[in-house]
Amino acid sequence: MPPQPLSATEINRRDAYEERAAILEYDAGLTREEAERLAWDEVMGEDTCREEWEW
């Protein structure tokens, strides 16, 4: 079965996450891993598991 297309909300959240991670990595000098973890918590919330999202 082919993957389902992303909703507009999912696309917006993904874009916000990627942008926030890039800003944290570049401007704050964090490692990519640290930046992605913090961005995920800020955009998706700490209680949301990354493995549940399939981008």
TAJO-V472767 format. One record per residue. N is the residue number from 1. RES is the residue in one small letter. OMEGA is omega in radians with two decimals (NA if undefined). Layout:
n-><N:N>
res-><RES:RES>
omega-><OMEGA:OMEGA>
//
This chain:
n-><1:2:3:4:5:6:7:8:9:10:11:12:13:14:15:16:17:18:19:20:21:22:23:24:25:26:27:28:29:30:31:32:33:34:35:36:37:38:39:40:41:42:43:44:45:46:47:48:49:50:51:52:53:54:55>
res-><m:p:p:q:p:l:s:a:t:e:i:n:r:r:d:a:y:e:e:r:a:a:i:l:e:y:d:a:g:l:t:r:e:e:a:e:r:l:a:w:d:e:v:m:g:e:d:t:c:r:e:e:w:e:w>
omega-><-3.13:3.13:3.12:3.09:3.13:3.05:3.11:3.12:3.12:3.11:3.14:3.13:3.11:3.14:3.12:3.11:-3.11:3.13:-3.13:3.12:3.14:3.12:-3.14:-3.14:-3.05:-3.04:-3.10:3.10:3.13:3.01:3.13:3.14:3.12:-3.12:-3.14:3.13:3.14:3.12:3.13:-3.13:-3.12:-3.04:-3.04:-3.08:-3.07:-3.06:-3.11:-3.11:3.14:-3.07:3.14:-3.11:3.14:3.14:NA>
//
